[in-house]
Amino acid sequence: MAYDIIGDVHGHARELRTLLEHMGYRESRGAYRHSSRTAIFAGDLIDRGPANIEAATIARQMVEEGSALIVMGNHEFNAIAFHTEDPERTGEYLRPHCSKNLKQHLATLQEFEARLDQKRLLLDWFRTLPLFIDLPEIRVVHACWDRQSRAELAPRLNPDHSMPEDLFVSACRTGTSEHTARDTLVNGPELNLPDGVSFLDKGGERRTAMRLKWWLCGSGHLPFREAGLGLDDREQSALPDYDLPAETHHRFAPDGKPTFFGHYWLSNMPPAPTSPSTACVDYSVARGGTLVAYRWDGERELSSDKYCFV
C-alpha cells in the first residue's frame, strides 16, 4: 500500500486542493481519489485559515469514501471540547470560553455560526477520529508516538482508537492521567528538568520543564541541552549537557517503523525527515509556510526526496 501523509491544513482549502491535484488525486463521486494511493491526514484541519469548513469537508468526504484516513489533532479535540457543555459544571464548557481559546478558534467559530448545519456535522465527525493509526507498514499520530500514553488509554479506547464519551470528558480534566496521556499524543510531551535546573523563557518566566524533541530519543545518548524544542541559544545554555534519563529513551525512542506526525510548525525548507524513521509533515501553512505531504512507498528509511509540496 502507498500512502500520502498530509500535514496540518488549518483551514487552507485552496492549498489542500492544489496539493491533492499535484499528487494525482481527482474529484470523483463527491471526493478526491487516487487510483493507487491512500491519503492520511495528520490532524489540525481547522483554525487560523480562511476556509475551515471547506478544508474539513474535503477530508471528511475522502475518509467516508475510503480514499483517506485521518488522526485527531489538538484543534479537532479543542473544537469538540469548546462546544461541549461540562456535564458536571452547569453553564460551563469542557474547554473554557476564555479570550485565549476564543482567539485560537475564532476563524472556525465565525464560519460555524454562519453554517450551523455544517458545525454539527463536523463536530460529530471529529468525535469519531482516532488518536493514532498503527498500520502494519507505518504509524501516524498528530504530535507524539508515546508508548506510555498509548498503554494508558488503550483499554478505554474504541476498537478504531477513537475516544468514547466518558474518556473524552476525563481527558479534558487537567491533572488526570487521561488528560496527560491524551495531551502527550496530540500536543507533544513536556519533560521535567532535573531538580534545581530551570531556565528563563523568552517572556521572562522561569521554566522547570521543556518541550521534548521526542523523535531524537533513539540513540540512548541525548543531552538535555540538545533535546529541548523551540529553545534559543540562551535557553539551551541553561540546560545540562548530560543525557536524558534511560526511561525517557525507552518511552519515546523510535523503533524503526516509519512514524509520521504534524503539529510542530517546522519551517526548514526543503522538508527533511526528523530521523531515519520519523518525519514531521507540518510546515506552517498557517504562518506563511507550505502545505506538504510525505509520499511513502514502502521504504524503511525515510528520505527528503519523498516530500511533496507546491
C-alpha positions as CSV (number, residue, x, y, z in Angstrom):
1,M,0.0,0.0,0.0
2,A,1.2,3.5,-0.8
3,Y,0.3,6.4,1.4
4,D,0.5,10.2,1.2
5,I,0.7,11.7,4.7
6,I,-0.6,15.3,4.6
7,G,0.4,17.9,7.2
8,D,-1.7,20.3,9.2
9,V,-4.1,22.1,6.8
10,H,-5.5,24.7,9.3
11,G,-8.3,25.9,7.0
12,H,-6.3,26.3,3.9
13,A,-8.6,24.5,1.5
14,R,-7.2,26.0,-1.7
15,E,-3.7,24.8,-0.8
16,L,-5.1,21.4,0.0
17,R,-6.9,21.1,-3.3
18,T,-3.7,22.2,-5.1
19,L,-1.6,19.7,-3.3
20,L,-4.0,16.8,-3.8
21,E,-4.2,17.5,-7.5
22,H,-0.5,17.8,-7.8
23,M,-0.2,14.3,-6.3
24,G,-2.6,12.9,-8.8
25,Y,-5.9,12.9,-6.8
26,R,-9.0,13.8,-8.7
27,E,-12.5,14.7,-7.6
28,S,-15.0,11.9,-8.4
29,R,-18.3,11.0,-6.9
30,G,-18.0,13.7,-4.3
31,A,-14.5,13.1,-3.1
32,Y,-10.8,13.3,-4.1
33,R,-9.5,9.8,-5.1
34,H,-6.3,8.3,-6.3
35,S,-6.1,5.1,-8.4
36,S,-3.4,3.5,-6.3
37,R,-2.7,5.6,-3.2
38,T,-4.4,6.5,0.1
39,A,-4.1,9.9,1.8
40,I,-3.6,10.1,5.6
41,F,-4.3,13.5,7.3
42,A,-2.2,14.2,10.3
43,G,-4.9,16.3,12.1
44,D,-5.5,20.0,12.6
45,L,-7.8,20.6,9.6
46,I,-9.3,23.7,11.1
47,D,-8.5,27.1,12.8
48,R,-6.4,30.0,11.6
49,G,-7.2,29.7,7.9
50,P,-9.8,31.3,5.6
51,A,-11.8,28.1,4.6
52,N,-12.1,25.8,7.7
53,I,-15.4,24.2,6.8
54,E,-14.3,23.5,3.2
55,A,-10.9,22.1,4.3
56,A,-12.5,19.8,6.9
57,T,-15.2,18.7,4.4
58,I,-12.7,17.7,1.8
59,A,-11.0,15.5,4.3
60,R,-14.3,14.1,5.7
61,Q,-15.6,13.2,2.2
62,M,-12.3,11.4,1.4
63,V,-12.4,9.5,4.7
64,E,-16.0,8.5,4.3
65,E,-15.4,7.4,0.7
66,G,-12.4,5.3,1.6
67,S,-9.7,7.4,-0.2
68,A,-8.2,8.7,3.1
69,L,-7.5,8.1,6.7
70,I,-7.1,10.7,9.5
71,V,-5.9,11.1,13.1
72,M,-7.3,13.6,15.6
73,G,-5.3,16.8,16.1
74,N,-5.3,19.1,19.1
75,H,-7.5,21.6,17.2
76,E,-10.2,18.9,16.5
77,F,-10.1,17.9,20.1
78,N,-10.3,21.5,21.3
79,A,-13.2,22.2,19.0
80,I,-15.2,19.4,20.4
81,A,-14.4,20.4,24.0
82,F,-15.2,24.1,23.2
83,H,-18.7,23.2,22.0
84,T,-19.5,20.6,24.6
85,E,-21.2,21.6,27.9
86,D,-19.4,20.3,31.0
87,P,-21.7,17.5,32.4
88,E,-20.6,18.4,36.0
89,R,-20.4,22.2,35.9
90,T,-23.6,23.9,34.8
91,G,-23.2,26.7,32.3
92,E,-19.5,25.8,31.6
93,Y,-17.8,24.0,28.7
94,L,-15.1,21.4,28.7
95,R,-12.9,23.9,27.0
96,P,-13.4,27.3,28.7
97,H,-14.6,30.2,26.6
98,C,-11.8,32.5,27.7
99,S,-10.2,35.1,25.4
100,K,-7.2,32.9,24.6
101,N,-9.4,30.0,23.4
102,L,-11.8,32.3,21.6
103,K,-8.9,33.8,19.7
104,Q,-7.5,30.4,18.7
105,H,-10.8,29.1,17.5
106,L,-12.2,32.4,16.0
107,A,-11.8,31.7,12.3
108,T,-13.7,28.4,12.6
109,L,-16.2,29.8,15.1
110,Q,-17.2,32.5,12.7
111,E,-17.8,30.0,9.9
112,F,-19.7,27.6,12.2
113,E,-22.1,30.4,13.4
114,A,-22.9,31.2,9.8
115,R,-23.5,27.5,8.9
116,L,-24.9,25.7,11.9
117,D,-25.7,22.5,9.9
118,Q,-22.0,22.1,9.0
119,K,-21.0,22.9,12.5
120,R,-22.9,20.0,13.9
121,L,-21.9,17.6,11.1
122,L,-18.2,18.3,11.5
123,L,-18.2,18.3,15.3
124,D,-20.0,14.9,15.3
125,W,-17.4,13.6,12.7
126,F,-14.5,15.0,14.8
127,R,-15.7,12.8,17.7
128,T,-15.1,9.7,15.6
129,L,-11.4,10.4,14.8
130,P,-8.8,8.1,16.2
131,L,-6.0,9.3,18.4
132,F,-3.5,7.4,16.3
133,I,-3.2,5.0,13.4
134,D,-1.0,1.9,13.7
135,L,-0.9,0.1,10.3
136,P,1.3,-2.9,9.6
137,E,3.6,-0.7,7.5
138,I,3.5,2.8,9.2
139,R,2.2,4.8,12.1
140,V,0.6,8.2,12.2
141,V,-0.1,10.4,15.2
142,H,-0.7,14.1,15.5
143,A,2.2,15.1,17.9
144,C,4.0,12.2,19.6
145,W,4.2,8.4,19.4
146,D,4.5,7.6,23.1
147,R,4.4,4.1,24.4
148,Q,3.3,5.1,27.9
149,S,0.4,7.3,26.8
150,R,-1.0,4.7,24.4
151,A,-0.8,2.0,27.1
152,E,-2.6,4.3,29.5
153,L,-5.5,4.9,27.1
154,A,-5.7,1.7,25.1
155,P,-8.0,-0.3,27.4
156,R,-10.6,2.5,27.2
157,L,-10.4,3.4,23.5
158,N,-12.9,2.2,20.9
159,P,-11.5,-0.5,18.6
160,D,-10.6,2.1,16.0
161,H,-8.6,4.1,18.6
162,S,-11.2,6.9,18.9
163,M,-12.4,8.1,22.3
164,P,-15.8,7.1,23.9
165,E,-17.7,9.9,25.6
166,D,-16.6,9.1,29.1
167,L,-13.0,9.1,28.2
168,F,-13.3,12.3,26.3
169,V,-14.6,14.1,29.4
170,S,-11.9,12.7,31.7
171,A,-9.3,13.6,29.0
172,C,-10.4,17.3,29.4
173,R,-9.8,17.3,33.2
174,T,-6.4,18.8,34.0
175,G,-4.5,16.6,36.4
176,T,-6.0,13.3,35.4
177,S,-3.8,10.5,33.9
178,E,-6.2,10.5,30.9
179,H,-5.6,14.2,30.3
180,T,-1.8,13.8,30.5
181,A,-1.8,10.8,28.1
182,R,-4.2,12.5,25.6
183,D,-2.2,15.8,25.8
184,T,1.1,14.0,25.0
185,L,-0.4,12.3,21.9
186,V,-2.0,15.4,20.4
187,N,0.1,18.2,21.9
188,G,3.5,16.6,22.4
189,P,5.5,15.8,25.6
190,E,7.0,18.0,28.2
191,L,9.9,16.7,30.2
192,N,10.6,17.8,33.7
193,L,14.1,19.1,34.2
194,P,16.4,17.7,36.9
195,D,16.0,19.0,40.4
196,G,17.4,22.5,40.7
197,V,17.6,23.1,36.9
198,S,15.5,25.8,35.3
199,F,15.7,28.4,32.6
200,L,14.1,31.8,31.8
201,D,12.0,31.6,28.7
202,K,11.6,34.4,26.1
203,G,8.9,36.0,28.2
204,G,11.0,36.1,31.3
205,E,9.1,33.2,33.0
206,R,11.2,30.6,34.8
207,R,10.6,27.1,33.4
208,T,11.3,23.8,35.1
209,A,10.2,21.7,32.1
210,M,10.8,21.7,28.4
211,R,9.1,20.6,25.3
212,L,10.9,17.5,24.0
213,K,12.2,16.5,20.6
214,W,11.0,13.0,21.3
215,W,12.0,11.7,17.8
216,L,15.7,12.1,18.8
217,C,15.4,9.6,21.6
218,G,16.7,6.7,19.6
219,S,20.4,6.6,20.4
220,G,20.1,6.4,24.2
221,H,22.6,9.3,24.4
222,L,20.8,12.7,24.1
223,P,21.8,15.6,26.3
224,F,19.1,17.8,27.8
225,R,20.8,20.7,26.1
226,E,20.1,19.2,22.6
227,A,16.6,17.7,23.4
228,G,14.6,20.9,24.0
229,L,12.2,22.1,21.3
230,G,11.9,25.7,20.3
231,L,14.7,27.0,22.6
232,D,17.2,29.7,21.6
233,D,20.9,29.6,22.4
234,R,20.5,31.4,25.7
235,E,17.7,29.0,26.9
236,Q,19.7,25.9,25.7
237,S,22.8,27.1,27.5
238,A,21.0,27.0,30.9
239,L,20.3,23.2,30.4
240,P,22.6,20.4,31.5
241,D,24.9,18.7,29.0
242,Y,24.3,15.3,30.4
243,D,22.0,12.7,28.9
244,L,18.3,12.3,29.3
245,P,17.2,9.5,31.7
246,A,17.1,6.0,30.2
247,E,13.4,5.7,30.9
248,T,12.8,8.7,28.6
249,H,14.6,7.0,25.8
250,H,12.7,3.8,26.3
251,R,9.3,5.7,26.3
252,F,9.9,7.8,23.2
253,A,12.6,6.1,21.2
254,P,11.5,5.2,17.6
255,D,11.8,1.5,16.9
256,G,12.5,1.7,13.2
257,K,8.9,1.5,11.9
258,P,8.2,4.7,9.8
259,T,6.2,7.1,12.0
260,F,4.7,10.4,10.8
261,F,3.3,13.3,12.7
262,G,2.4,17.0,12.3
263,H,1.9,19.8,14.9
264,Y,5.3,21.3,15.2
265,W,5.3,24.3,12.8
266,L,8.6,23.5,11.2
267,S,10.0,26.0,8.7
268,N,13.2,24.5,7.3
269,M,12.8,24.1,3.6
270,P,13.1,21.9,1.7
271,P,11.5,19.5,4.2
272,A,13.6,16.7,5.7
273,P,12.8,13.7,8.0
274,T,13.4,14.3,11.7
275,S,15.2,10.9,12.0
276,P,15.8,7.9,9.7
277,S,12.3,6.5,10.7
278,T,10.3,9.6,11.7
279,A,9.0,12.5,9.6
280,C,7.1,15.7,10.5
281,V,4.7,16.9,7.9
282,D,3.7,20.3,9.4
283,Y,5.5,23.1,7.6
284,S,3.5,26.0,8.9
285,V,1.0,26.7,6.1
286,A,-1.0,28.9,8.5
287,R,2.1,31.1,9.2
288,G,3.0,31.7,5.6
289,G,4.7,28.4,5.2
290,T,3.9,25.4,2.9
291,L,1.4,22.6,3.0
292,V,3.4,19.4,2.5
293,A,2.9,15.6,2.2
294,Y,5.2,12.7,2.5
295,R,4.7,10.1,-0.3
296,W,5.5,6.8,1.4
297,D,6.1,3.8,-0.9
298,G,7.4,1.1,1.4
299,E,10.8,2.4,2.4
300,R,12.1,1.7,5.9
301,E,14.5,4.7,5.9
302,L,12.7,7.9,5.2
303,S,14.1,10.4,2.6
304,S,13.9,14.1,1.9
305,D,13.1,13.5,-1.7
306,K,9.8,11.8,-0.8
307,Y,8.3,15.1,0.4
308,C,5.8,16.7,-1.9
309,F,4.7,20.4,-1.9
310,V,3.6,23.1,-4.3
